[in-house]
Amino acid sequence: MVKLIDLKNTKEGLHLEFKKALNGVPSSLFETVCAFLNRDGGEIFLGVDDSGEIIGIDDILIEKMIVDIATTLNNPSKLEPPFLLYPQKLQYLDKTILRLQVPQSSRIHRLNGVVYDRSADGDFKIKEPDMIARMVAKKTAYY
């Protein structure tokens, strides 16, 4: 778990992602959630820029964002199988951010029919059946 005070000295990677979320839930959030579920899990901080600078989220948007995240992740036509996460509001000085702790899932998840995986460089689409089969084999051996 990353401490808020350390965000500025921490870089995004295999298990950590920052998203600005200036105008609501970033569309790329769900790709990252799917990739984390399919890989080893991780933490996503909304209201933090790529350098780890806490910029915060407008208080008016926060509650709607929490509902939007829950609705999308619980919708099987978006994320299959659905996986409900509970965003946590965190206060840092006068700024509010959201943290999502995404576990590794025992299943392979698809966002809008696409399988995503995580690397140190970010999220990427998995299209080749043999790569999906390797993901399934890894999860089967683990679980």
PyMOL commands that set and color helices and strands:
alter all, ss='L'
color gray80, all
select helices_A, chain A and resi 4-9+29-38+59-73+129-142
alter helices_A, ss='H'
color red, helices_A
select strands_A, chain A and resi 16-19+42-46+79-80+88-92+95-102+110-111+114-119+122-126
alter strands_A, ss='S'
color yellow, strands_A
deselect
rebuild
show_as cartoon
